[in-house]
Amino acid sequence: MLTKDYIEIEEKYGAHNYHPLDVVIKEAKGVWVTDVEGNRYLDCLAAYSAVNQGHCHPKIYDVFVEQAKHVTLTSRAFRNDKLPILYKKLHDMTGYDMALPMNSGAEAVETAVKTARRWGYDVKGIENNKAEIIVADGNFHGRTTTIVGFSDDPSSYGGFGPFTPGFIFHEYGNAEDLKSKISKNTCAVLIEPIQGEGGIVIPPEGYLKAVAQICKDNNVLFICDEIQAGLGRSGKLFAHYYEDVRPDIVIIGKALSGGYYPVSAILADKEIMGVIKPGQHGSTFGGNPLAAAVAVRALEVLEEENLVQHSFEMGEYFISKLRAIDSPHISLVRGKGLWIGFVLDRKARPYCEKLMAEGILCKETHENIIRFAPPLVITKDEIDWAVGKIEKVVKELDNVQF
């Protein structure tokens, strides 16, 4: 079948909850993907940072296949021989005492919310059902009804209410505004260290330090959502490392499995994680042996191939090259590591469509921003090739009205 045939079937039988570019991918390796007609593309989205290690990484593949031969799922009713190894690996890499595994990033956010509320009642002593969590405007933490209920993006929350109460907004990047929202019922502050869906929005320097201090001063948990920003994407293991802070809870996912399997978790010390007792939270698939084995290998690949530092170095190079492109329609190029927001003064979709025709896959966000976020294994030569294509498209569209 051809591309148009697959698209026709998908449009007829699938829910229209996405607006994808019309490319049908059949194979992928490293930073490159190939469609059903043999066309090759440089992937500059990396499955929203889920394939930081590169598509179909052979070392992760070997573990995935080997573990699948033995046992894939036991449920947490029984123990397995892979989950303890993942717990130890996460502790050794991050310094947190404990982890609680789930599957999707949204599930991990929900887990953090439940843990923070439980801590608020059991440890801080907040009156029952009064706990509040402060979030940021422009946030994106997932798609569950609880999570979209504390979004300020109408496309996320519109038509899905009523929503869970107990979430208070503050202005992202404004520590003084955050401080003004703290009350006796505040149990946690939940933020992204860099807002990904918002268009790679980087808060002012000192904001994360201020958030951490405000939380400490008011006996409030600091929760950092590192699902997209973490595990090397931002050029550090975690984006909050840029300000040398230590959140009370860190949420991870996406690249935790290198794209082979849905794996997520929250990290915290035992004084916080200990509020969750048997029967109070769980997941049939969370912490399964296949997920745990894959996650351990995915983390090892980040270390063995020095991908965090590579992301930092290649990100600086990529950003500098993009900033050198001269166009009246480029408003700003911002980023950390290989996580770049290419901000235009008009709609980005036509640029993404023309880039696809040139062999680059990327996606618009907030209508006027393109995210460039290739797998962390990208080389300088591949960046040079991509920038040449990007500059060509930008120049071709400079005088086109749309």
CORNORDA-V105789 format. One record per helix or strand. SS is the DSSP state (@ for helix, = for strand). FROM is the first residue (numbers start at 1). LEN is the number of residues. Records with the same first field share a line. If there is no record, write none. Layout:
# CORNORDA-V105789
SS->FROM-LEN  FROM-LEN
This chain:
# CORNORDA-V105789
@->3-11  46-4  58-11  83-12  105-20  145-4  154-4  175-7  207-11  239-5  254-4  270-4  289-16  307-17  349-9  380-18
=->25-6  32-4  40-4  55-1  98-5  132-5  167-4  186-7  194-2  201-2  221-5  249-4  264-5  330-7  339-6  360-2  363-3  369-4
